[in-house]
Amino acid sequence: MTFATLALALFLGCFPQETDAASIQEPMLPVDEPAPVVTLEERSLATLAALRDSRASKLAELQVLRDNFDPEVSSEERLAQLEQVRKLQSEIARIEYDFESVATGIDVRAFDLGLESDFNLMEQVEGLLEPMLSELHAVTEAPREMERLRGVLEYAKDHETLAQAAVEQLDRLLELAENAENAEAIPEELREHLEGSRDNWQKRLRELDNQRTVAQFQLDQREARKESILDSAGNVLGKFFRTRGLNLLLSAAAFLAILLGLRGAHSGARWLLRKRSNRERKFYARLIDVVYFGFSGVAALGGALLVLYSVGDWSLLGVAILMLFGIAWASKNAIPVFFEQLRLLLNLASVREGERIIMDGLPWRVARLSLHAQMVNPDLAGGQMRVPLRDLTGLRSRASAAGERWFPTKRKDWILLDGERLGHVVFQSPEIVRVELQGGSIVTFPTTEFLEARVENLSTGFRIDQRFGIDYAHQAICTDEVPTKMRAFLIEALHARFEPAHLRELKVEFLEAGASSLDYAVLADFEPGAAPQYMEIKRALQSLLVDLCNREGWNIPFTQITLHTAAGAVD
């Protein structure tokens, strides 16, 4: 028994035993006793013995080639013999390396500098593409084989016709040569040459006929075994989901699990830190976030590739690696944009966290700079928006002043549109502003147009400015008695008609001596609560001033037109 047989017996646990009838009836080992355990060293010895025998066999083949080497043969045969010798020498060298690797437990190629070769990009790409191309070749093998058989069949039919025409032509020549009249004139050698040519073409004709018959038979067999399109597609899809689809699903699950797990842990840690401290994030914290984001992405990709590697799916692994290389190559022009976004993440760019920025015509507060910028406008409904960092490149922010408003109005504010229409804001968002006018009609503005419109907000207090004139007949009392009486009368009347607390202040001042009247300015300041009565108060002031004039006997002038005629005018 050789050493290899002994090692194999140890591995399989089946040593030869002397048996008799008793031993046959009663087994030597109990049924529940485990089989002998083969150690790794014993398996190594068996492998080394097999490698030694293989090396001896290759050396014997090499010696036979060397003994039979004939230098007198043609150059083609000599090159073929040398190629066989080279292949055997390469196989012997590989077996010797395998023997050393198994015996020592290490890869001895790492110590052989002679095995190092120059990096060849095309060879590496071919190595990645080879599994994919092999699978594509296997999937399309049946239709390609049928197409090949059709080509062979077409070739045989076409050339069979030509060969048949050649045989018929040769038969006619031979029949003409065998004619008694021509028999003496045609040499015997010519007839023999024609007969030999006819035999060759008949042989070709039979070969083409056999080739056509075989190709037709194989094509019929393929057609009989051919599946329908639905069955073929079902088999392909079923095989895909049993192998590639499952591997792809596992890889995607690993990617999402690692990415979401790391991002979730980071979000939880950040939430705890933010709960304990509301201070602004420091630079080192932002740097840690950026590094962590990059690490989580790389770890997720590495996990997905590791799953494909562990299941041995080299096709999907090659596709994934090529896609990553393609994405990296296509992204080389985006490097400046990437660095600008990196500066935004580190809060070192022209847009800073916590500052005010104008974007799409609206003011926003940069609440947070992360993978997406979180923008907030507290005065707008739905005033929270996630913006990609690339949208912030080229913009600038500034520190917000104390008490600076984020929108001219708030919900339920009373406003005056174009100085004429009174209403209150019922809804305002980043897209639209709706205003309900007195009477119940609704006016809707795009938010940017609302900002550009002439809008007066009455909800912080307002002033009504009225102009009133009396006749020149009262010129003697126009600067003292008249304004005093006007003010006292208006205050008393407004208190009686409206809420007294709404009137903040009222002034009556002599404005000017007009062309036909003595004019006064009435300035009435009101609290925000009087805003819904803005138009009513405005009309009431004019009405009250007329009532005062009637009570005091003051004349209200009207516009007079004086015509002056030129000197010497003729009636």
Buried (B, 14 or more C-beta within 10 A) or exposed (E): EEEBEBBBBBBEEEEEEEEEEEEEEEEEEEEEEEEBEBEEEBBBBBBBBBBBEBBEEBEEBBEEBEEEEEEEEEEEEBEEBEEEBEEBEEBBEEBEBBBBBBBEEEEBEEEEEEEEEEEEEEEEEEEBBEBBEEBEEEEEEBEEEBEEBBEBBEBBBEBBEEBBEBBEEBBEBBEEBEEEEEEEEBEEEEBEEBBEBBEBBBEBBEBBBEBBEBBBEBBEEBEEEEEEEEEEEEEEEEEBEEBBEEBBEBBEEBBEEBBEEBBEEBEEEBEEEEEEEEEEBEEEEBEEBBEBBEEBBEBBBBBBBBBBBEBEBBBBBBBBEBEEEEEEEEEEEEEEEEEBBBBBBBBEBBBBBBBBBEBEEBBBBBBEBBEEBBBBBEBBEEBEBEBEBBEBBEBEBEEBEEEEEBBBBBBEBBBBBEEEBBBBBEBBEBEBBBBBBBEEEEEEBEBEEBBEEEBBBBBEBBEBEBEBBBBBEBEEBBEEEBBEBBBEBBBEBBEEBBEEEBBBEBBBEBBEEEEBBBBBBBEBBBBBBBBBBBBBBBEBBEEBBEEBBEEBEBEEBEEEEEEEEEEEEEE
